[in-house]
Amino acid sequence: MIHPEFLAGRTYTDFIARNMPDWAPHIEMKATVEALTAAALQVDSDGRKSRPGAITAGIQSPWETLGAWEIGK
């Protein structure tokens, strides 16, 4: 957040690749995968419905209820 390009407001989707090519996360990918797998198994064992189940039950996505949000519409 103290990088000059960031402070100048030039933050695009390629900011890290362009300005910090040697950056890497401080966690191991294996730990992340294990945590996500455990969370998915917990949700599944609780019997919670996934989003597709909510859609078939008639619950609308916020994206379906926003209306014309694109520029020029």
N, C-alpha and C positions, 0 to 999 in steps of 0.2 A: 504494500500500500504506500510505500515511500519511493517507489520507482518514479523517475521523472516523467516517463510516458504515461503512467497511471495518473499522476498528479495533474498532468496536462489534459486529461480526459480522453486520451487516445487508447481506449481499452476495447479491443475488438475480440472476436472469438479466437483469434490466433495470437493473443497477447503473450501468453507464456511461451509458446513456440518461438515467437519472434524476439522477445526480449529476455527470456530466461531459458535458453536451450538446455542447460545442464540441470534444471530443476527436476526433482523427483519427490514424490510423497514420502513422508516420514514413517509410513506404516508398510508392512509387508502385504502383498496382494493375497497371500494365503490366509492371513488373519481376517482380511475383509471378506473373502469368499466364505470362510467358516462362519463368520458372524451373520452374513446374509442368508446362508443356508439354515442356520439355527433359527433365525427369525421367520423364515418361510415355513419351516416345519412347525413352529409354535403357532403361527396363524392357521395352518392347515389343521393342527390337532385341536384348536379351539372351535373349529367348525364355522369360522367366519366366511362370509361370501366374498368372492373376488369381484372386481368391477364388472366382468361380463355377466355375473349373476344379478348384479344390481340393474344393469341395463335391461335384461330380460324381465325384471320385475317392474319395469316402467319408471325407474328413478332416472331423471335426466342428468346428464353431465353439465357442469357449469358452462362448458364450451357450446352446448346446445341452447343455452338460455341467454347468452350475452347479446345476441342480435348482431346488427351490422357494425362491426368494430374496426373493419379495415379502412385505411385512409381512402377517402374519395367515395365512400358508400353512404 
